[in-house]
Amino acid sequence: MRSVYGYEPVALTNALAAFAGLERVTLEDSALAARALDWTAKGVDLADALHLLQSEGCEAFVTFDARFAAAANRPGSELNVRTP
């Protein structure tokens, strides 16, 4: 939604959080979704955040997206992403 519609990460995060908070909306893992939305507010792509969070407990997360890997591995980040 950022690339097509030009939404800023904070606006996108707020809209998705509001949607997730609707009474008739059920999330498979609300804690994971909340963490993914936190990362999205910091500029990480939502799909990347969800994929990475789903991989917790795995030995590694490998991506061809060098920009994502660089952002994820910045100092102080809790993420650990490698490129092939």
Secondary structure as UniProt FT lines:
FT   HELIX           2..5
FT   HELIX           9..20
FT   TURN            23..24
FT   HELIX           30..41
FT   TURN            42..43
FT   HELIX           46..54
FT   TURN            55..57
FT   HELIX           66..72
FT   TURN            75..76
//
